[in-house]
Amino acid sequence: MPFVQVYMLEGRTEAQKKAMYEKMTQVLVETLGVPQQNVRIWVHDMPKENWSIAGVSAKDLGR
């Protein structure tokens, strides 16, 4: 049973996440030959102030 964790900055829409779930699931089904119902995806929406790039928060960088 594949279990995928995705870390990304907050701000994506529900529709974007749904599209990602569908495409990632399809890739795993095709490449690993696992049943679709066995794929698990966990998204970690990270607050922008909790993510740093080169010592500056993503929020302060305007990301």
N, C-alpha and C positions, 0 to 999 in steps of 0.2 A: 504494500500500500504506500504509494508516494505521498509524502507530506512536504509541502513547499511553504517556506516562510518568505514573505516579501516585506522589506522595510522601505518605506518611502515617506516623503514629506506629506503632511496633511494638505488637503485642498482638492483632491480629485473628486469628481462627481460620482454618484452611485452608478450612473450609466457607464462611466469609464471603467469602474471596478468590475462591473458585470461583464463587460467586453473582455477585460483582462482574464477573468476567471474562465470564461469560455475558451479563449485562445490558448491559455496555458494548459488547461485540461486537455484540449485536443492534441497539443504537442506531446504531452506525456502519454496519451493513449497511443498515438502513432509511433513514437520513438521507443517506448518501453513495452508496448503491447499489453498494457494493463486495462482492466475494465474501467470505464468512465466513472462508475459509482464508487470506485476505490480511491479516487484522487481527492486529496485534501489540500486546501490552500488557506493560509492564515496571513492576513494583512496586518502589519503594524503601522498605523498612521502615526507618524512622529510629529509632535508639535515643532514648529520651525525654530522656536527658541531652545529646543533640546537637541538640535543638530548643529554641529560646528564644522566650518570649512576654513582651514588655514587660521584657526583661532578666532574666527568671527562667526556669530550665529547666522544661520540661514535667514532668519527673520531680519536681522540687521543688513544682510546682503541683498534683501529684496527678492529672495527666491520663492 
